[in-house]
Amino acid sequence: MKKTKVIVVLSILASAPVFALDLTEAKVIEMALERNERIGISQAELEIAEKTISKAYSSAFPTFSAQATLAKSSATGSVQPNGDDWSEGAVLQLNQPIYTFGKVSSGIDIAKSAREIQANSKLATEAEVKQTAKKLFYAVLYNEELVKINSGSFENAKLNKRTLEKRVAFGRISRNDNLKMQADLASRRPQLIESQNSLAASKIQLADFLAIDSKENIKAVSDLQTIPRWNKETLNDTKVDKLANVRIMKEQVKLTESSVEFARAGRFPTLSAFASYSPTTYRSDFMDDAIKEQETAKFGIMLSFDWDLGGSKNHEVAVKKIENKIAELQLKSGLRNTKSNFRILTRRYESLVSKLEAENEAVKLAEASYKVALSAFSTGAISQLQLNDSELLLTNNKRSLAGTGLSLLNTIADLDRLLFEGSERGEK
């Protein structure tokens, strides 16, 4: 009895409906920005950059240090009073930088540039997540369209076979033609199975990117027939300077410039004010009563300077100058590549729009041609080969149209990513 109940429960669970999750392009983008881990990582990295600025500013404030000691001295012939006694003491000191020859200010400039780079990197990451989410969504649309096309082709093959069977009934077809028709029908099934497998794989990839439960059935609410038009833009120098990727490269140049100044400042001394307090207690033996207590207070200014004779500070300046030159070359190359990619993408967009219009017309003509061919085949006016060629032309035109639609959508996504603007200095 218990076994029967278990079987019934399992049967109910197995037959429970799987609810479909309808996804539009806007919904996919929204979920990607909310759920994808790359967004969280870029936000955390921006927070680190913000803390780094606070850390750089803290270098301009006083530094407090404390030290405690317990010691036993032993000195032969010492003339210092209590030189061989136990001593316990502490040193409390406060240092305030007065002039660092640019060490503090350069460090702050470096931190600010790093923060601006990360702020624009966060925006660039968001743009890339949007781009990836769109392309994964478009892949689902494309594979859904292929399943639809291959299913339609399979149904057309069945219709062709039924038309052939009617002709057989009137004795107007050979056994060989019948076998050819069966073979043609059978050849349609593998393409349908393959497209169904590709659709399942694309849905899994989209679900993984959106962190969706794999048990949910994704359904793309759109189709490749509604291709959005891209608002054609011009990419002048003012527009280029606002792009997120360009802002990142420009801030990288500023960062390396500040790094050169920071390395140069390392060759100069640091002027600072200080104040210290040091109480000391002497004992003749460990844990004995104190025999003497002494308090020392100091204040004044200090000039600290260190120089390595091997010349590493000069080498550091030379290295930072080279890094700055590299950043400038990368900016120059990046600007040129951005403009070139824009021209390539806009040309591709215009070409795909023209191709899409032509293929839409080709599909309409192929559909009309297939209907005429099917009617003519039913009366024996054309051969089976001609009918199959007509149907394959229609199917291939539909596949080509779907592929062009996918390429056009991906191109628009690439243009949107390329033209994504960054933030001004100081903006979050």
Buried (B, 14 or more C-beta within 10 A) or exposed (E): EEEEEEEEEEEEEEEEEEEEBEBEBEBBBBBBBEBBEBBEEBEEBBEEBBEBBEEBEEBBEEEEEEEEEEEEEEEEEEEEEBBEBBBBBEBBBBBEBEEBBBBBBBBBBBBBBBBBBBBBBBBBBBBBBBBBBBBBBBBBBBBBBBBBBBBBBBEBBEEBBEBBEEBBEEEEBEEEBBEBBEEBBEEBEEBBEEBBEBBEEBBEBBBEBBEBEEEEEBEBEBEBEEBEEBEEEEBEEEBBEBBBBBBBBBBBBBBBBBBBBBBBBBEBBBBBBBBBBBBBBBBEEEEEEEEEEEEEEEEEEEEEEEEEEEEEBBEBBEEBBEBBEEBBEEBEEBBEEBBEBBEEBBEBBEBBBEBBEEBBEBBEEBBEBBEEBBEBBBEEEBEBEEBBBBBBBBBBBBBBBBBBBBBBBBBBBBBBBBBBBBBEBEEE
